[in-house]
Amino acid sequence: MSEISNWFQNIPFITRHWFGITIGATLLGKIGIIPLKHVYLDYDLVFRSLQIWRPATSLFAYPLSPNTGFHFLMNLFFLYTYSMKLETGIFSTRPADYIFMLTFNWLACVLFGLFMSMPFLMDPMILSVLYVWCMLNQDQIVSFWFGTQFRAMYLPWVLLAFRMILSGGGLSEIVGILVGHLYFFLAFKYPQDFGGASLLQTPQFLYNYFPGRAPGTGLFSRPPQERSGSWGRGNRLGGN
């Protein structure tokens, strides 16, 4: 148990809390302590019954069953891997900016979920984070199942194709790609490629609570490839 505890404590702060709350909320829902009927996202329940906690609980809770167990584990792997890559990479000295990115993506997922009747937001939220990392590391080679290798920029679309083939779904993945692209465009593409003003600014109160850099140095002032550093070695999904 000490080894598991040490491993968990070594996960970066933001990723550790997201990862831990997701596991805890899902298991509590599975054993019935927190019934899923009280946590899923629903427009009428949020706005007419004023159950304002649902946008948050629908992010962390997941309907775990024998049919969804493998997908849940894959989601945990992607959450752990790509959230940690962002938190220890481009956002390594900018925790407030990373929290702001997660908040922006979460709010966008909530809007899509409310108007597209998506009861749980784990899938699109995790894919939006994965998409941002992939766009910041477009030319890095990643390895997928069966030894296939391709550039990171194609990974979100490969995951979408797998979901459509295996379960006939894909809506959550499409929403996650759209949300991730919205953030990436506003934070990186628009200021750099189109010469526009930076449209996303982290609020000052987040810097006060999560200090890590002096405000005003500009997270979004350098090109994505310059910020993401060297490409390094490829990554095998699900490998050691």
Secondary structure, 3 states (H helix, E strand, C coil): CHHHHHHHHCCCHHHHHHHHHHHHHHHHHHCCCCCHHHCCCCHHHHHCCCCCCHHHHHHHCCCCCCCCHHHHHHHHHHHHHHHHHHHHCCCCCCHHHHHHHHHHHHHHHHHHHHHHCCCCCHHHHHHHHHHHHHHHCCCCEEECHHHCEEEHHHHHHHHHHHHHHHHCCCHHHHHHHHHHHHHHHHHHHHHHHCCCCCCCCCCHHHHHHCCCCCCCCCCCCCCHHHHHCCCCCCEECCCC
